[in-house]
Amino acid sequence: MSNDYPYAARYPVNRTLPERGRARDDIVAELAAIAAEEDAMWESGKCSGTMYCGDHDHYRFLTEVFGNYAHVNALQRDMCPSATRFEGEIIAMALDLFHAGATGGDPVGMVTSGGTGSIAHAMLAYREQGAARGIDRPNVVKPETAHPAFDKACHLFGIELRRAPVDPVTTQVDVDWVADHVDGDTVAVVGSACNYGYGTIDPIAELGSLALERGTGLHVDGCLGGFILPFGEELGYGIPTFDFRVPGVTSLSADTHKYGYALKGTSTLLFRDRELRNGQYFTLAGWSGGKYASPGIDGSRSVGLLAATWASMVHLGREGYRRYAGQIFETAQRMQQAVRTHRELRIIGTPSFLFSFTSDEFDIYLVNDVMRERGWRFNGQQYPNALHMAVTRPQTQPGVVEAFAADLAAAVAHAKEHPDDQPRSGAIYGGVAGGLTDEADDFITMVMAQMLDTQQGLPPA
């Protein structure tokens, strides 16, 4: 078995189902020890994104709520009608936050399993809407910076994906290019608010005008920024309008499990009109097991996630979200200012709560190597090589910005002194800038091998 398999040296590895089960207390103690060690990576505030709330009291509250409904299946609404309450109110609160009710139409939504789930359901809805209009070879136009979930969804649903370039300075999509590549088979164009890589918001108003003119849909991907940008706007941070107030926006995704501070595994997908949403319903009336219907791809879902998401939203309220957003935006500005004090570094685009920086004088991963040694975990990027910091609540702790500034200064000094060194880290989504091998390709190969080993089962000892 690979030496890289986690915890193999400390705990038994289950290659077969145990003949005799283990005591509950032993299992709980083992997992509590592992969880405490792993939490230490982000509790310091040195981890980009990932842990958006970072408040163990809030997590305990959500876990308590989840526990009441963890075992309940959202399919059985006759046994658990509260699932309808939770889901309906989550959708209603999200529609209100993004001004769907003030725009006419018949706004509706759904709760999905996460950002990829919301994006996939949106692409399915547009494909089905296009099919109803006689489009049998649909295409979608997205900015290159838009999330890979669009690529995945188009691959799965047989949609041609056209990737629009972005302005290298603003990192916003080239609207003229989009206009030139929208045709009669285009079922939707995409804009990000904000994009994952740079924290910049595409020109949604311009895209909305284009979508209206060409008679196509416009999906706004607010999976990352959706539950923080509205409060940044309220606080005066100059956030451009990106939601249903923009004519032409026909759908919007926003993850509750990010800046909505819910548990992992929930997102909202919202539609300006019911007709677009209804296209992805699946029904099968003639099955011997009974009449079957589902509002989306998923079948069984735990009501625990619905309950915990609802609880997070109604507990925090607008005031709570606004307060946390203010702290995050202020922290992000201070961290960006620390970057700007180094002439060798350059912030990419015009970011908000999330920013990315690079260097035109040396490989930025030389900076990352030193920062990682000091406990920092950034998200890595390429074309150009860059480091991305999604500011979350853990960074708002006292002393974190000061530590960032001090460690960054030391890292820049190291990079200036060793500009010809080979960086030990590289860019891989979700495993970021984290390779401690000599070559980034080796790190990527190792990570992919671990994923495949996990999916295929463990090899013999």
Secondary structure, DSSP 8 states (H G I E B T S, - for coil): --TTSTTTTTS---SS--SS---HHHHHHHHHHHHHHHHHHHHTS-B-SS-SS--HHHHHHHHHHHHHHTT-BTT-TTT-THHHHHHHHHHHHHHHHTT-TTS-SB-EEEEESSHHHHHHHHHHHHHHHHHHTT-SS-EEEEETTS-HHHHHHHHHHT-EEEEE-B-TTT--B-HHHHHHH--TTEEEEEEESS-TTT-----HHHHHHHHHHHT-EEEEE-TTTTTTHHHHHHTTS-----STTSTT--EEEE-TTTTT---SS-EEEEESBHHHHHTT-EEETT-TT--EEESSS----BHHHHHHHHHHHHHHHHHHHHHHHHHHHHHHHHHHHHHHT-TTEEE-S--SSEEEEEESSS-HHHHHHHHHHTT-B-EEETTTTEEEEE--GGGGSTTHHHHHHHHHHHHHHHHHH-TTS--S----TTSTT---SSSHHHHHHHHHHHHHHHHH-----
